[in-house]
């Protein structure tokens, strides 16, 4: 039986909507100047690693982050629609903080339970995230695959592999490694 490959997930660099604390989901918001700087820092932190593939969400903030990483690694990029951000429906463009107050939630993972009916439900996000992994992690290779996507997809992957959500940072590489049958997540800097 094949053993899954370790991989790196990089959340895209910051956008103006991220800086304002808004749900941006499928709205295609470009990186801001800080997001471009963050992507360059991520690329620098990955330079010493053996990277085989760089796969991105089709949204421009992820594509642009992936392109910066790819140039530094002398690689090309490809896209996978399964890495696209959650469709937040009527929450799109709304304040995350105000939604948390309105729905009386205190932890980010509780957002999965308040997704509106006109958006994508958490089970669908998880299924997409796992479908992306399914095709990218087998068979095990020496070179790492770098996935560039969004927080909801990253959280779905972390929840499935490591059993929990975590506070992620923009354009920060997270190494997911399989050791003795258990997945670990390590921030690379």
Secondary structure, DSSP 8 states (H G I E B T S, - for coil): ------EEEEE---BHHHHTTB--TTS---B-HHHHHHHHHHHHHHTTS-EEEEEE-SSHHHHHHHHHHHHHHT---EE-GGGS----GGGTTSBHHHHHHHTT--SGGGGGGG--TTS--HHHHHHHHHHHHHHHS-S--SSEEEEEE-HHHHHHHHHHHHSS-----TT-EEEEEEETTEEEEEE--
